[in-house]
Amino acid sequence: PLLPSSAANQVYDVAPVTTGPLVTSLIVPPLLGVFYVVLGLLTCLADNLATGPDTSAAQQRSGPAQYPYVALCYGVLAVNLYVSASLFEDQIPPGQILAVLSVLTAANWAIFDCTKQGVGLAVLCGLGAPAAELILMAVAGVWHYSRPDVAGVFVCWVPLCYAFYVPALSNLARHLWQTCRDGETQ
């Protein structure tokens, strides 16, 4: 999805950029920025609405002094995205990629989030981001998939790649929220 890649899953039709083995589009960084901000704000809102032991535990794990934990979440996100690109590049059948990524997505959530709102946000991202992609592809022709397996335009496992982002972005949002809140009380 919105990650520079050498696997050629996406073919960028608008503002393509190649840096070594990585291929992306100049449009990708602003789109990622919007995605990060929206998901971060939704995490803070969801955490404030869904109080409970799982939310408190998630907030403690990503508190102001927990930089290594948040960094580890991003490391796992990068590994998950690398696995998806590698499976695609090795021409593994889409159904098998979907199965592997489903397990990775569930494990990622169980290890780094474990909240009800995390599941909700993962579902929202898994549905909303691909819908936005379809609009960008249909209306603006920004990119297309090189080997689509759904209706000739999309890849079945892409929603799971967006769900991968939820624990990392949620923990970063919690970390920033608590750091700012603690700064206000001092």
C-alpha positions in Angstrom: 0.0 0.0 0.0 1.4 3.4 0.9 5.0 2.3 1.3 7.9 2.7 -1.1 8.5 -0.8 -2.4 10.8 -2.7 -4.7 8.2 -5.6 -5.0 6.3 -3.8 -7.8 2.9 -4.5 -6.3 1.8 -1.0 -7.2 2.7 0.7 -10.4 2.8 4.5 -9.9 1.2 6.4 -12.8 1.5 9.9 -11.3 4.8 11.4 -10.1 6.8 8.2 -9.8 10.1 8.3 -8.0 12.8 5.7 -8.0 15.5 5.7 -5.3 17.8 2.7 -5.6 15.5 -0.3 -5.4 12.6 1.6 -3.9 9.8 2.9 -6.1 7.1 5.2 -4.9 5.2 8.4 -5.9 5.6 12.0 -4.7 1.9 11.7 -3.7 2.6 8.9 -1.2 4.2 10.9 1.6 1.3 13.5 2.0 -1.2 10.6 1.8 0.7 8.8 4.6 0.8 12.0 6.6 -3.0 12.3 6.4 -3.4 8.7 7.3 -1.1 9.0 10.3 -2.8 12.1 11.6 -6.4 10.8 11.1 -5.6 7.4 12.7 -3.7 9.1 15.6 -6.6 11.4 16.4 -9.1 8.5 16.1 -7.0 6.5 18.5 -7.0 9.3 21.1 -10.7 9.8 20.7 -11.4 6.0 20.9 -9.2 5.7 24.0 -11.1 8.5 25.8 -14.4 6.9 24.9 -13.5 3.3 25.7 -12.0 3.4 29.2 -11.1 0.1 30.9 -8.2 -2.1 31.9 -7.2 -2.9 28.3 -7.1 0.8 27.4 -5.2 1.7 30.6 -2.6 -1.0 30.0 -2.1 0.1 26.4 -1.7 3.7 27.6 0.9 2.6 30.2 2.9 0.6 27.7 3.2 3.6 25.4 3.7 6.3 28.0 6.1 9.2 27.9 9.2 7.2 28.9 8.4 4.3 26.5 10.3 5.4 23.3 11.8 1.9 22.8 8.4 0.3 22.9 7.0 2.6 20.3 10.1 2.1 18.2 9.7 -1.6 18.5 6.1 -1.3 17.2 7.4 0.5 14.1 10.1 -2.2 13.6 7.4 -4.9 13.6 5.3 -2.8 11.2 8.3 -2.6 8.8 8.9 -6.4 9.1 5.2 -7.1 8.4 5.2 -4.9 5.4 8.4 -6.5 4.2 6.9 -10.0 4.6 3.9 -8.9 2.5 6.1 -7.5 -0.3 8.4 -10.5 -0.2 5.5 -13.0 -0.5 4.1 -10.9 -3.4 7.5 -10.7 -5.1 7.9 -14.5 -4.7 4.5 -14.9 -6.5 2.9 -16.7 -3.6 -0.8 -17.2 -4.4 -3.0 -14.3 -3.0 -5.0 -16.6 -0.7 -1.8 -17.9 0.9 -0.6 -14.3 1.4 -3.9 -13.4 2.9 -3.6 -16.3 5.4 -0.1 -15.4 6.4 -0.9 -11.7 6.8 -4.0 -12.5 8.8 -1.9 -14.4 11.4 0.6 -11.5 11.5 -2.1 -8.9 11.9 -3.7 -10.8 14.8 -0.4 -11.4 16.5 0.6 -7.7 16.0 -2.6 -6.6 17.6 -2.4 -9.1 20.5 1.2 -8.1 21.3 1.1 -4.4 20.8 -2.5 -3.2 21.3 -5.0 -5.7 22.7 -7.8 -3.2 23.0 -11.3 -3.4 21.6 -10.9 0.0 19.9 -7.7 -1.3 18.3 -9.8 -4.0 16.6 -12.3 -1.4 15.5 -9.7 0.9 14.1 -8.0 -2.0 12.3 -11.3 -2.8 10.7 -11.9 0.8 9.8 -8.4 1.2 8.3 -8.8 -2.2 6.5 -12.0 -1.0 4.8 -11.6 2.8 4.6 -8.0 3.0 3.3 -8.6 0.6 0.4 -11.8 2.5 -0.4 -9.8 5.7 -0.6 -7.3 3.9 -2.8 -10.0 2.7 -5.2 -11.2 6.3 -5.5 -7.6 7.6 -6.1 -7.1 4.9 -8.7 -10.4 5.4 -10.5 -10.6 9.2 -10.3 -7.0 10.4 -10.4 -5.2 7.4 -11.9 -2.5 7.7 -9.2 -1.5 4.1 -9.3 -2.7 0.6 -10.2 -1.8 -2.9 -9.0 0.4 -5.0 -11.2 -1.3 -8.3 -10.3 -4.8 -7.6 -9.0 -6.9 -10.5 -7.9 -10.2 -8.7 -6.9 -12.4 -7.5 -9.7 -9.3 -6.9 -11.9 -8.3 -3.8 -9.9 -7.3 -4.7 -6.3 -5.3 -7.1 -4.2 -7.2 -9.1 -1.6 -4.6 -8.8 1.2 -4.0 -5.0 1.0 -6.6 -4.3 3.8 -4.4 -6.3 6.2 -1.4 -4.1 5.3 -3.4 -1.1 6.5 -4.4 -3.0 9.7 -0.7 -3.6 10.4 -0.3 0.2 11.0 -2.9 0.4 13.8 -0.8 -0.8 16.8 2.3 1.3 15.8 0.3 4.4 15.0 -2.0 4.0 18.0 1.0 3.6 20.4 2.7 6.6 18.9 -0.5 8.6 19.3 -0.9 7.5 22.9 2.7 8.3 23.5 2.4 11.8 22.0 -0.9 12.4 23.7 0.4 11.5 27.2 3.7 13.4 26.7 1.7 16.6 25.8 -0.7 16.0 28.6 2.1 15.5 31.1 3.8 18.7 29.8 0.6 20.7 30.5 0.4 19.5 34.1 4.0 20.5 35.0 
